[in-house]
Structure formats: C-alpha cells, structure tokens
C-alpha cells in the first residue's frame, strides 16, 4: 500500500489568508480562510500595506487551525505549497516567507504555485475524474483568460483580457 501524501497549501496573494491541507492531491481535509473584506471596505478596495500586515497577524493562527481541522500534525506534512504570484507583492512575501521557514524547519519540499494555475488545478478537486486536455475559463481579480490545458503543467492562453 502506498503512503498518503499530505500537502499544506498557503494562499496570501491579496486580502485573504488561507491554508489548506490536501491528501493525495485531490482530497481537501481542511481549508481555513481569514478574510480581510471588513478591514478594506472603508477604503473602497484593498490597501496593499494593510493587507500585508494582516497576513502577518493571521497566518500562524490560520495554519494551526487548518492542521487541527484536518486532524494532521505538521510532522505528517510532505510538502508546502505557497502561492508565489501573481498578486500583491507584500502579501505574497508573507505567505512565501512563512512557507519557506516551515519547509526549512521540517526539512520538506517547498513547491511554489502560480495563482492562476492554482485556479485551474482547483478543478481537479471539484471533478476528481478530470484529466487534461481541456479548455478552461479562468477568472480571478482582474484576470479573465481562456486557457487550453494541454497537460497538468502545460498551458496555452488562447485569449485574455487586456
């Protein structure tokens, strides 16, 4: 019997701090999100510096809750996968720096995830039988794209907003 693989994903590209624990690439054991919407509402949009500071305050708490909700110990995690871009630079730095520290301390792989490609990969969780090739309409923030997903890591943008 093969060993289960546990991945700890960190998303901090804008105004939400999120940590998920995923088993074998397709089964979400936990997904904890700390939103900053109420903080930014009074400014009429996301303020990057405020977002970064709030990620610093939230990330450790969110990670601990994700592990608890998944009933997993940090020592069981096989890889850490932070979003490395695109997004707000300061916000991304919080998630990537935290992920690097965890990976170093636990001596496990760190695998950066492109935010846009992460949206595409989320389809594999919703539709476990899904396999490339397929067409994908991706919308996130100011990005709207039609993408030909040729393989799990090979993409061709057919059309994007400008």
Backbone as a ProteinNet text record, in pm:
[ID]
protein_1_A
[PRIMARY]
XXXXXXXXXXXXXXXXXXXXXXXXXXXXXXXXXXXXXXXXXXXXXXXXXXXXXXXXXXXXXXXXXXXXXXXXXXXXXXXXXXXXXXXXXXXXXXXXXXXXXXXXXXXXXXXXXXXXXXXXXXXXXXXXXXXXXXXXXXXXXXXXXXXXXXXXXXXXXXXXXX
[TERTIARY]
83.9	0	88.7	55.1	133.5	102.8	203.2	188.3	104.5	14.4	-61.1	32.6	8.9	88.5	1.7	53.5	-18.3	53.7	-23.2	30.8	-35.4	44.6	-5.7	7.1	-106.2	-106.8	-132.1	-60.6	-75.2	-109.3	-217.8	-260.4	-265.2	-188.7	-185.7	-165.3	-225.3	-195.8	-266.1	-369.9	-440	-485.3	-614.5	-667.7	-727	-694.6	-737.7	-618.1	-605.8	-502.1	-570	-521	-584.2	-478.7	-512.1	-427.2	-517.4	-475.2	-549.9	-456.9	-514	-442.7	-509.4	-429.6	-482.1	-412.5	-493.3	-442.7	-438.9	-323.5	-304.5	-348	-334	-356.8	-500.7	-597.2	-736	-836.8	-799.6	-894.9	-861.9	-949.4	-928.2	-971.4	-875.4	-904.9	-945.2	-892.7	-931.8	-898.6	-972.1	-946.4	-992.7	-898.2	-928.8	-896.7	-993.5	-977.8	-1001.9	-908	-922.8	-937.5	-1057.8	-1083.1	-1057.8	-1016.3	-992.3	-1096.8	-1202.1	-1302.3	-1350.9	-1390.5	-1438.7	-1334.1	-1207.9	-1099.7	-1086.1	-1097	-1073	-1197.9	-1315.3	-1439.9	-1439.6	-1388.5	-1391.9	-1302	-1210.1	-1120.7	-1169.8	-1274.2	-1327.4	-1247.7	-1158.4	-1076.6	-960.2	-886.2	-774.9	-657.9	-607.8	-489	-372.6	-277.8	-173.4	-96.5	-56.1	20.9	-62.3	-188.1	-276.8	-297.3	-312.2	-328.8	-207.4	-87.3	35.1	42.7	14.1	20.6	-80.4	-197.9	-299.5	-264.4	-195.3	-147.1	-49.5	38.7	135.7	63.3	-42	-116.8	-195.6	-239.5	-331.1	-263.6	-150.8	-101.4	-73.8	-12.3	17.8	-111	-204	-333.2	-409.9	-412.7	-484.3	-420.2	-285.9	-215.5	-245.1	-239.8	-266.9	-410	-505.2	-644.6	-663.4	-595.4	-605	-552.8	-440.6	-386.9	-483.8	-538.1	-632.2	-757.7	-815	-936.1	-913	-791.7	-758.3	-717.3	-699.1	-651.5	-516.3	-428.4	-294.5	-192.5	-78.1	32.1	127.4	193.9	287.5	392.3	430.5	530.6	482.6	352.3	296.8	293.7	318.9	313.5	434.7	408.2	512.9	565.6	486.2	528.8	448.3	510	442.6	437.7	317.5	295.8	234.5	318	264.6	239.7	144.5	125.8	242.7	309.9	422.7	389	273.5	233.9	134.1	68.9	67.1	-15.5	4.9	-67.2	3.2	-38.6	23.9	158.1	265.3	399.7	416.1	375.5	391	311.5	190.3	105.5	166.9	216.3	280.6	405.9	483	605	575	463.2	426.7	406	324.8	295.9	418.1	496	614.6	719.2	741.5	840.7	801	672.5	623.5	641	607.1	620	765.8	856.7	999.5	1049.7	1008.6	1051.3	999.8	871.9	815.4	887.5	909.5	975.6	1117.9	1187.2	1324.9	1326.4	1240.6	1238	1197.4	1101.3	1051.2	1133.7	1226.9	1310.9	1226.3	1130	1042.4	1040.8	999.4	999.9	907.2	952.2	874.4	848.7	720.3	684.3	594.6	647.7	569.9	459.5	346.3	230.8	193.2	177.9	128.5	-20.3	-61.2	-200.4	-300	-272	-362.2	-369.4	-254.3	-251.8	-319.2	-313.9	-384.6	-535.1	-586.5	-729.7	-766	-681.5	-706.2	-701.5	-601	-585	-700.8	-768.2	-883	-991.5	-996.6	-1094.1	-1073.3	-948.4	-920.3	-979	-997.5	-1058.9	-1209.8	-1267.7	-1412.9	-1454.6	-1371.1	-1400.9	-1284	-1280.2	-1164.8	-1133.6	-1233.5	-1210.4	-1150.4	-1144.2	-1095.2	-947	-916.2	-778.1	-758.7	-640.1	-613.8	-616.2	-641.2	-656.9	-801.5	-817.5	-948.9	-932.4	-1044.4	-1046.1	-1094.2	-1039	-1075.3	-1096.6	-1205.7	-1227.2	-1187.4	-1086.8	-1033.4	-1060.8	-1122.3	-1149.6	-1104.9	-1016.6	-967.5	-921.5	-983.1	-945.2	-961.2	-855.5	-859.6	-822.7	-806.8	-767.8	-886.5	-905.5	-1001.2	-928.5	-922.5	-848.9	-921.8	-905.4	-946.2	-816.3	-803.9	-677.8	-698.4	-611.8	-608	-512.9	-568.2	-487.8	-443.4	-319	-266.8	-226.7	-171.2	-130.4	-132.4	-100	-110.1	-24.2	83.8	170.9	197.6	118.9	136.3	7.9	19.9	-96.1	-70	-177	-169.9	-284.7	-250.4	-353.4	-403.6	-531.3	-590.9	-643.8	-690.3	-745.7	-741	-702.8	-707.9	-753.1	-807	-849.2	-725.5	-745.4	-629.9	-652
-118.2	0	125	220.1	342.6	437.6	515.4	615.2	732.2	780.8	900.8	1020.9	1114.8	1237.2	1353.2	1427.4	1542.6	1671.3	1762.4	1890.6	2002.5	2099.8	2217.9	2334	2385.7	2496.1	2628	2731.3	2865.2	2963.7	3037.9	3139.4	3274.4	3370.1	3505	3610	3589.8	3677.3	3813.2	3826.8	3954.2	3983.8	3968.5	4010.3	3895.8	3773.1	3659.5	3570.6	3529.8	3435.4	3299.8	3205	3073.1	2964.3	2861	2742.3	2621.3	2530.6	2407.7	2289	2180	2053.5	1961.1	1908.1	1822.9	1687.3	1582.5	1445.3	1392	1343.1	1280.1	1367.9	1497.9	1590.2	1618.6	1549.2	1567.2	1575	1535.2	1533.6	1645.4	1744.2	1856.3	1813.7	1810.5	1773.7	1895.5	2011.5	2136.3	2252.3	2361	2484.1	2599.9	2667.8	2776.8	2909	2999.4	3129.1	3240.6	3332.3	3452.9	3569.2	3625	3731.6	3869.5	3961.2	4099	4194	4141.7	4227	4339.1	4310.1	4419.7	4528.7	4490.6	4586.4	4683.8	4632.6	4713.3	4786.1	4747.4	4809.7	4961.3	5008.2	5152.4	5232.5	5162	5229.8	5216.3	5138.3	5118.8	5021.7	4948.3	4849.4	4806	4710	4653.6	4752.2	4777.4	4859.8	4762.9	4755.6	4653.8	4646.4	4759.3	4756.8	4701.6	4739.2	4687.3	4537.4	4494.9	4352.2	4273.4	4321.3	4252.5	4238.9	4347.3	4344.6	4247	4239.1	4147.1	4001.6	3976.1	3839.9	3796.9	3888.8	3857.4	3816.8	3889.3	3860.4	3729.8	3692.2	3578.3	3445.9	3447.1	3325.1	3209.1	3235.9	3127.8	3068.3	3154	3108.8	3025.6	3070.9	3000.8	2863.9	2859.2	2732.6	2632.8	2677.8	2587.7	2534.8	2619.8	2576	2476.4	2498.3	2404.8	2266.9	2264	2135.5	2068.7	2145.7	2091	2038	2117	2074.8	1947.8	1931.7	1813.1	1695.5	1721.8	1619.9	1563.9	1656.7	1624.4	1703.2	1642.3	1712	1765.3	1874.7	1934.9	1832.8	1743.3	1641.1	1543.3	1538.6	1449	1513.8	1643.3	1715.3	1677.5	1647.1	1603.6	1716.3	1821.1	1933.4	2057	2172.9	2300.6	2376	2427.2	2486.4	2626.3	2728.1	2865.1	2923.8	3014.1	3094	3191.3	3196.1	3288.6	3405.7	3404.6	3514.7	3465.1	3548.7	3693	3733.5	3856.4	3910.3	4031.6	4072.6	4185.9	4140.4	4209.6	4165.5	4145.6	4243.2	4231.5	4115.7	4096.9	3987	3852.5	3841.7	3718	3688.4	3792.6	3773.4	3711.6	3749.1	3692.6	3541.8	3501.1	3359.1	3278.7	3330.5	3258.4	3249.3	3356.9	3355.9	3256.9	3257.8	3164.3	3020.7	2997	2862.8	2818.1	2909	2875.8	2835.8	2910.5	2879.1	2742.4	2714.6	2583.6	2471.1	2487.9	2385	2360.4	2469.2	2455.8	2381.2	2422.3	2361.2	2213.4	2182	2044.8	1961.2	2027.5	1960.3	1886.5	1959.3	1903.9	1996.2	1945.1	2028	2148.2	2254.6	2376.6	2386.5	2392	2396.9	2518.5	2621.3	2741.2	2714.2	2781.8	2763.9	2898	2898	3014.9	3029.5	3147.3	3172.1	3132.2	3169	3139.4	2988.4	2923.1	2778.3	2706.1	2766.3	2709.9	2708.8	2815	2818.2	2703.9	2678.6	2569.2	2435.5	2417.3	2291.6	2265.2	2369.6	2350.3	2266.1	2267.1	2183.7	2035.4	1994.7	1853	1808	1901.7	1868.8	1858.6	1952.9	1952.3	1835.6	1804.9	1698.3	1598.8	1505.2	1413.7	1332.8	1310.4	1232	1315.6	1447.7	1538.2	1514.5	1505.7	1491.4	1578.9	1638.3	1714.1	1620.8	1674	1815	1861.5	1993.4	2056.3	2207.4	2276	2422.3	2471.1	2582	2637.1	2787.9	2836.7	2980.7	3016.7	3101	3136	3283.5	3311.4	3449.1	3468	3563.1	3591	3735.9	3813.6	3954.6	4021.5	4081.4	4147.6	4057.5	3928.6	3834.8	3754.8	3754.7	3666.5	3607	3473.8	3407.7	3281.6	3248.5	3118	3042.8	2928.6	2855.5	2713.8	2672.4	2533.1	2461.4	2374.3	2296.7	2171.9	2171.4	2062.6	1941.9	1969.9	1866.5	1931.8	1857.3	1910.5	2034.4	2049.2	2165.8	2239.1	2209.5	2275.2	2346.4	2478.9	2563.1	2653.9	2683.8	2782.8	2879.7	3006.5	3109.5	3142.3	3114.1	3139.5	3281.9	3334.3	3470.9	3523.1	3649.3	3711.6	3854.8	3905.3	4045.6	4133.7	4255.8	4344.1	4471.3
0	0	0	-87.3	-97.8	17	54.4	160.4	110.3	195	161.8	163.6	71.9	62.6	111.6	209.8	265.6	226.2	169.1	124.7	204.3	245.2	313.9	215.6	169.9	75.4	145	104	162.4	51.6	68.9	-27.3	43.3	-8.7	50.3	-57.9	-173.6	-286.5	-282.2	-199.8	-194.4	-51.7	-24.5	105.9	186.6	152.1	232.4	260	387.1	426.3	432.9	355.3	351.5	359.7	436	443	426.6	338.9	316.4	332.5	380.7	388.3	287.2	195.1	88.1	94.1	83.7	85.5	-57.2	-98	-228.7	-345.8	-330.3	-440	-477	-417.2	-460	-345.9	-228	-116	-16.3	-7.4	84.2	224.8	316.3	454.7	536.5	499.6	565.9	473.8	494.2	419.5	507.1	566	659.4	590.7	592.8	527.1	628	635.9	716.4	618.7	611.6	514.7	575.4	491.3	532.3	473.9	415.4	349.8	442	565.9	651.8	677	680.5	705.3	588.6	465	345.8	295.9	341.3	294.5	312.1	424.6	449.9	356	285.6	191.2	47.6	25.8	-108.9	-193.3	-132.1	-203.5	-117.7	-166	-90.2	-85.2	35.2	56	78.1	-15.8	-9.7	122.8	178.2	303.5	418.5	425.4	530.3	510.9	386.5	357.2	407.1	376.2	417.9	568.7	639.3	786.2	845.2	784.3	834.1	805.1	694.2	667.9	776.9	816.7	922.8	1050.4	1083.4	1205.9	1196.6	1078	1062.5	1029.9	964	900	996.4	1108.1	1202.5	1260.3	1296.3	1351.1	1248.4	1125.2	1018.1	992.3	989.1	966.7	1078.5	1202.5	1315.6	1311.3	1274.1	1265.3	1151.2	1039.5	926.7	965.8	1035.8	1082.4	1179.8	1271.9	1369	1300.3	1208.3	1137.4	1056.1	1002.4	922.5	1009.9	1139.2	1233.9	1187.5	1150	1098.9	1181	1204.3	1270.9	1163.8	1194	1099.3	1053.1	1140.5	1107.5	1000.1	975.6	873.3	734.7	727.8	600.2	515.1	387.3	294.9	206.7	186.2	102.4	139.6	121.3	146.9	14.7	-18	-149.9	-138.9	-129.3	-123.7	-262	-269.2	-390.8	-400.6	-517.5	-534.4	-626.7	-690.9	-777.7	-879.6	-952.3	-934.3	-812.6	-769.4	-655.3	-599.2	-480.9	-413.2	-355.9	-391.4	-355.2	-204.5	-125	20.2	77.7	28.7	75.4	38.2	-84.8	-128.2	-46.2	-15.3	64.4	201.2	260.3	390.4	377	279.4	261.6	222	127.4	81	191.6	266.2	374.4	483.6	518.7	620.2	571.4	444.8	387.1	383.6	345.9	341.9	480.7	580.8	717.6	760.8	734.6	770.1	697.5	568.6	489.2	539.5	573.5	624.2	757	849.1	982.4	974.9	888.2	876.3	778.3	705.9	607.4	502.4	446.9	343.3	222.3	107.6	-14.3	-6.8	-72.3	-92.1	-242	-279.9	-421.5	-443.1	-506	-532.4	-633.9	-613.9	-701.6	-763.9	-895.1	-966.1	-935.3	-894.2	-853.7	-963	-1085.6	-1197.2	-1220.8	-1221.6	-1240.5	-1123.2	-1005	-889.2	-909.8	-971.1	-1002.8	-1097.5	-1194.8	-1288.7	-1214.2	-1130.3	-1057.8	-961.7	-915	-825.1	-890.8	-1022.8	-1093.1	-1066.5	-1040.8	-1014.4	-880.6	-789.8	-660.7	-676.2	-748.5	-770.6	-860.1	-958.2	-1054.7	-1056	-960.3	-947.9	-1073.6	-1158.3	-1280.3	-1393.6	-1376.4	-1480.3	-1509.2	-1638.8	-1682.9	-1806.7	-1822.7	-1943.8	-2065.1	-2181	-2215.7	-2200.2	-2175.6	-2170.5	-2182.7	-2208.3	-2210.3	-2074.9	-2030.3	-1900.1	-1913.7	-1857.5	-1845.6	-1703.4	-1688.1	-1556.9	-1530.6	-1415.6	-1375.3	-1231.1	-1208.6	-1074.5	-1070.2	-981.8	-972.6	-1107	-1157	-1286.9	-1402.5	-1376.2	-1481.5	-1532.2	-1662.8	-1728.3	-1847.4	-1853.3	-1959.3	-2004.8	-2131.9	-2183	-2207	-2140.1	-2140.1	-2191.2	-2282	-2325.3	-2229.2	-2146.2	-2052.2	-2127.4	-2172.1	-2254.3	-2169.4	-2053.2	-1959.1	-1821.3	-1717.2	-1581.6	-1559.5	-1632.9	-1616.7	-1748.5	-1851.1	-1980.8	-2019.1	-2039.6	-2064.8	-2185.3	-2256.6	-2363.6	-2345	-2324.6	-2310.1	-2449.8	-2473.5	-2603.9	-2615.1	-2503.4	-2502.2	-2360.2	-2343.4	-2211.1	-2223.8	-2111.6	-2110.6	-2118.5	-2164.8	-2174.7	-2098
[MASK]
++++++++++++++++++++++++++++++++++++++++++++++++++++++++++++++++++++++++++++++++++++++++++++++++++++++++++++++++++++++++++++++++++++++++++++++++++++++++++++++++++

